[in-house]
Amino acid sequence: MRSVYCAAGAALLAYSIAGFAQTKTPCSQTVSYPLQSRATLMIDSKPAGLHIVGTDQAAIHVSCSASSDETATNVAFHFSPTANGDKLSIEGPHLQHGNNGLEVKIEVPRRTNLRIRMFAGQVTVDEVKGDKDIEVGAGQITISSIGDGDYRNVNASVSVGEVQARAFGTEKGGFFRNFSRKNSNGSYRLQAHVTTGQIELLGNAEQKGQAGKPD
């Protein structure tokens, strides 16, 4: 009898996860789901402006600002569990970053591991501690609130454009530029790549406008 109950429970759980995975929320509504600290969050987005902010809440909150009703209607958030963590997909056939496009704010627990993939647009990460693996085809990546010794391994690169690693006291620009740094005492890994565009790695002083001129 116990095996029957276990099988039924497993089937119910699988059904619940499958139903949850199919849930899509329009851009006009705010998405809120539980997300534990130190979880891995994968974000797959159409071209947009993404602003990821760390908070003290054990949840993810997603909201958007669309420049037109058509954009808002065509955009949907899809949050689903995966074998390697949780995944947020930002879907829509008519997304264009900029004055006529979409800005998405994503609040996550402060200690969240991020894996982000986007064809074009801008990704800004602020006050998030954890591993970061971010790739953008064309656009910009800005990672702020980088403290001394946070990362044991940093690798930031662009194919065409520039890397500004002011949090580490250096700046590079041009073709096929990259910045790397290792610190055996660090806790996290940071990997960022933009095919065409710019990467900025900022510390607390740069965020507050206290930074001097780059090297």
N, C-alpha and C positions, 0 to 999 in steps of 0.2 A: 504493500500500500504506500509505503514511504517513497518508493521509486516512482509511483504514479504521480504523487504530489510534486516531487522534484521535477519530473518531466513537464508537468503542467506549469509549474513556476518558471521553468526555463523557457517554455514556449511563450508564456505571457510576457516575460522580460524581453525576449526577442521581438515580439510583436510591438511592444512599447517603444523599443529603440528604433525599429523600422518606421513606426509612425512618426516619432520625433524627428528622424532623419529627413522625412519628407516635408517637414514644416517649412514654409516660406513666409516671410513677413514683408509687406510692402515698405518702401522707404518712408512713407508718411507716418509709420508707427515706430516706437522705440522698442528695440529688442533687449530683453533681460533674461539671462540664464545663469545658473550657478556655475562657477569656475573656481576651482581650488588653487590656492597659492602654489607656485612651482609647477603648475600644469604647463603643458606644451600646447600653444594655440597656433594653428596654421591658418593663414589668411590668403585667400585666392580672390583677386579683385580685377574687375574690368578697369580701364583707365579712370582715375579719380584722385582726389586729394584725401589721403588717410592721415588722421591725427590720432595716435595711440597714446593714451595717458594712463599712468599707474595710479591706483587708488588703494585704500585700505579695506575695500570690500571684497568678499569672496564671491564675486560675480562679474559677468561681462555685461556691459550696457552699450548698445550701439544706436546711434541716432544720425540723421543726415540732414543736410541743408541743400536742397535742390533749387536750381535757378528757374525751373519751369515746372508746371504741372505734368507736362509730358515726360520729363525726366523722372519725376517722382513716381509716376505711374509705371514706368518701364523698369524701375529698379526694385530688386528684392534682396533681402538678407536670408541666407540659408545657413543655419547653424546645426551641426551634426557631430556626433561622436565618431571617432575612428579608432583603429587599432593602436595608433601612435599618439593619441591625444584628442583634441577637439578641433573642428574645422569651421571657419566662417567663410562662406562664399558670398561675394557681392556681385550679383548677376544683373544683366540688363543689356539690351542690344544697342542702346543709344547713349552711351556714357562718354562724356567729354570733359576733362578736367579744365578748370579755369572759370572765367566769368559766366560761361554758358553751361557749366557742368555741375559736378557733384562733389560736395565736401562731406566726409564721413568721420564722425568722432567715435572712437572705440575706447571705452574705459575697461581696464583689466586689473586684476590684483597686481600689486607692485612687483612681486616676484613671479613673473610669468616668462616662460621661454617662448620666443616668437620666431615663426618661420613665415615669411611674407613673399608672395610672388605677384608681380603686376607688370603688365605690358608697358604702360606709360602712366606718368603722373608724379605725384609727390608723396613721400612717406615721411612723417615726422613722429619720432618716438621720444617721449618725455617722462622722466620719473619712473622708468621701468627697469628693474634689476632682473637679470636672467640672461640666458643665451639668446643670441640674435643671429638669424640667417635671413638676409633680406636681399632680394634681387628685383631691379626695375630695368625695363628695356630702355626707355627714354624718359628722363626727368631728374628728380633729385631725392636724395635720402639725407635726412638730418636726424642725428641721434644726440640728444642732449642729456644733461645731468650725469656726465661721465666723471666719476670720482677717481682719485689716485688709487691704482691697484685693483680696480674692479675686475679687470679682464686678464686672464692668463694668456689669451691668444687673440690678437686683433689682426684682421686682414681686410683692408678696404681697397677697392680697385675700380677704375673706370677704363673703358676702351678708348673713348674720346671724351675729353673733359678734364676735370680736376678733382683732386682730393684735398680737402682742407681739414687737417687733423689738429686743430688748435688746442684741443684738450690735452694733446701730447706734445705741444710746443713746436709743431712743424706744419708746413703747408706745401703741397705739390700741385702742379698743374701741367696740362699738355696731353699728349697721346700716350695711351697704354701706361698710365701712371698707377702706382699702387703704394699703399702704406701698410707696414706690418710692424707689430710689436709683440714681444713675449714677456710675461712676468709670471714666474713660477708660483708666486704667492697669490695670484688672482683667482677669482672664483668662477668666472664666466668666459664664454667664447663669443666673439663678435666677428661675423663675416658679412660684408656688404659689397654689392657689385652693381654698377650702373653701366650699361653699354654706351649710352651717349648722355652726358649730363654731369652732375656734380654730387659729391658726397661731403657732408660736413659732420665732424665729430666735435661736439662742444662740451666743455666742462661747466661747472656752476658759475664761474666768473664771466664767461662769455655770454651766458644766458642773461645775466644781470647787467650787461653792457659795461663790465669792468675790465674787459680784456685789453691788453695793449696791442700794438701792431704785430702781425704774424711774422715769424722768422723769414 
